[in-house]
Amino acid sequence: MRNFLTLLLALLVVSPNLSNAQERIASPRGEAATQVGGSMAEGRYTGGSWVVVEYGRPILRGRTNIFGSGDSYGKMLQGDGEVWRAGANKSTRFSTEIDLVIGGKRLAAGEYSLFIDLKEGAWTLVISNHKAKSSGDSMEEGIWGAYEYQMEMDVLRTPMMLSKNSVSVDQMTFLFVGMTGEKGTMVFLWENEMAMVDFSVAR
């Protein structure tokens, strides 16, 4: 019994130090999720299908003009790649449990990679069949971020509506706005940029 109490006391003393020693991930994973196609009755929502964006959330950390301008537009984020992973680290994942219409094009239910083709004043949302590796050195099938991206894997491309924010958003964010039972808008926010794309349930 004395040994058990000694061990318990040791754990209580050591555990806070262990948790303090753990560092937060520089770009933690985030998720935006909504449900469409269902109905609310008697305080319960039934028959809905999930639409989810799961992504790495980089932080500005004092940087400004993150997207650049002119010939350098998007280069800080996209490098020499054709598209940007729209986040950090693991490729951004877009999943839907129901067929959707995005930019007038039908997207079958499933899980995809989401990219953005960054051009100054003209962003394009890219939904791709690329699978995502869980780490940059993983031997599993798929890609890390947007490295080795191939356009032939695209399922859907559509222009995004662009506007400027009056305040700077520090941590990159996806969210859903203007949701009804059948449609809504997916919004991207970072620094002073806001990009949006409408979607609806395919019928």
Buried (B, 14 or more C-beta within 10 A) or exposed (E): EEEEEEEEEEEEEEEEEEEEEEEEEEBEBBEBEBBBBBEEEEEEEEEBBEBBBBBBBBBBEEEEEBBBEEEEBBEEBBEEBEBBBBBBBBBBBBBBBBBBBBBEEEBEEEBBBBBBBBEBEEBBBBBBEBBBBEEEEEEEEBBBBBEEBEEEBBBBBBBBEBEEEEEEBBBBBBBBEEEEBEBBBBBBBBBBBBBBBBBBBBE
